[in-house]
Amino acid sequence: MPRYLISFDDGAMTFPEEELPAVAEAAQAVMREAQDTAVWVFGGGLPSQRASIVATDGTVAEGPYPETKAVLGGFSIIDVPSREAALEWAAKFAAACRCAQEVREIMAGSTL
């Protein structure tokens, strides 16, 4: 089955801080559902926008680069039979996290 990356931009989750526990529980519920239906592969939130960029020559720069407009805030990898199924899971995560989700197919042969 194809695998899909479902992700959202850091800063896309905009809601009052006091609602964070409810949003976290809703996202965890979708994750548990994905685990229970055996489509869950891996996922997680990323704690900050800090990134290290390693160039082809091995030099390291702290990033992201200033021209970056979007930074990954969290992601889920699922294993489902079709893009349509991935879009259905993305809709569940979007509702739970209260932010839009991006869906991308992972190239065949990639493993986790």
C-alpha positions, 0 to 999 in steps of 0.5 A: 500500500502507498504511504502518505505524509500528512503535515501542517505548518508550524503556527497554523494551529491558532486557537486560545491556549486554554483549548490546547488540552482539548485539541491535543486529546482530539489529535490523540484520538485520531492517532489512536483510531489510525493505530487501531485500524492499522494505517498508522506508521509514525508521526509527531509534533515538532517542538520548534522552528529551529533546524540545522541545515547540512550542506552537501560539503558537510557544513552546518548552518542554523536555519530555517533559511529566512526565505522559508515561508512555511516550517513543518509543525507536525506530521503523520505517516499513514499506510492506506490503499489510496490517495482518497483514503489519505485525504479522509485521514487528513480531514480527521486530523484537520478537524482535530488539530483545527488547521489545514493539513497537507497530503503528499504521497511518499515515493515507493520503496521508502521504508520506516 
